[in-house]
Amino acid sequence: MKLARYILLFVFPMILLPSVALSQESSLARDPVFRSARKAQQEGRIADAEKILNDRIREVERTEPNSPQLVPYLTLLAMIAKTKQQTSDARVIYQRMLEIDRSAFGPGDSRSVRDLINVAVALGSGKNEEEEQLLKQALDLALQSPKLAPAMVAEALAHLAQLYQMEQRWYDAEPLAAQGLKICASVSLLPGPCESLQRTLAKVYRGEGRTVDAGQVDATNMDAESPPELDALNKSAQQYEKDGLYVQAEFTYRQAATYIDAHPMWNGGKIPADLTGMLSMEYNGIGRALEKQGRTDLAEESYKKAIASQEASASENPISVGSVSFSELMNLYRNEGRLNELEPIIQHALELQEKFLGESSTNLAHTLVTLAGVYQQEGKYAQAKPLYERAMKIEEINFGPNNQRSTSTLSSYADLTLQITRRCEGRRTPGTHSRDRESASTALIH
């Protein structure tokens, strides 16, 4: 129940951090320490980001232990704690931020109100009553202070409405979500709260059985990241695909890709957007439509274009190669018995990630697991085992031992170990000593 709320909480602080920095002597954009930490975090080098932040926090604390200058660093540190699923640590950090900002600026200041919201949402499951009280307090403060921007009111409404919606308290959630959307319609806000309010209200209407009203809310364009023309093309293409009209879906996805090629940058939204990052989605959509038509050669070509589009800007924007998706091409190759042809494609992505993100990146670990999984499916256990082990070492460096984020990798590695053991046992000859079995079960079988 908390996952969507953590995603919402993750988005808001990073959007609003620059506004916090403007009140300080130097903005975050010019702060080399913050920029280095943020870059490391974006590239999946979580341990590096934590070290940079903690070193800077200790440096500031030596002279000003309760300085507001600490807040941006603490904000990013809390985000990292949530990435590591260490919600109790995040809550402690947010509480400290609240104390710092209240002391420096007062309880009604936007920074203090946002800290209060963060503390509330970081409480974790099973503490809904306490969370509700804190969110109500934040909303009251936001409504009572004429100096607070509408964005802060919308943010408080979004979180409280979402809490009520998750508790199926439709009667309480509906007016809050509707009030927040009125704010969104009246002023220009950054992405985050408005999209959340829209989703919440649609879910409330569905919970009340008002499917027509829910559909109307869904149809409202609140996407601040792409132009309306592109958004309309993608919605049409997705609907064609859902309805099994694959020729029309292919044509419309191609129109969307053409639009992006002609308009790579878009400045008509709430924030400037580089639309080229959406090309991989369009190419994958084209590929799926082609595959459904039985045109697998062209589908394969389109899936490869999707991967290439993500890799193309690696030198200028390393984050673009951080999460390359191979799933569509993998499914095609698996169905055709050609998984081995995916190996060099994933290996090339690994080379780019090692070069631009570093060998300790969690993004690299994810791709290592993907390649290991391909080897495992092919029965190439000797190649898979060291990749899983390398990925687990990277995850341990960044997330610490026994972290939930590593559970999936550990599970896959355990499956591989079991498969190796079974293969070893299948090759045993009668009379083999049990000690030989233990030795064979840990060997790499080609």
Summary of the structure (lengths in Angstrom):
residues: 446
radius of gyration: 24.9
end to end distance: 44.1
largest distance: 85.0
contacts: 1425
relative contact order: 0.06
helix: 75%
strand: 1%
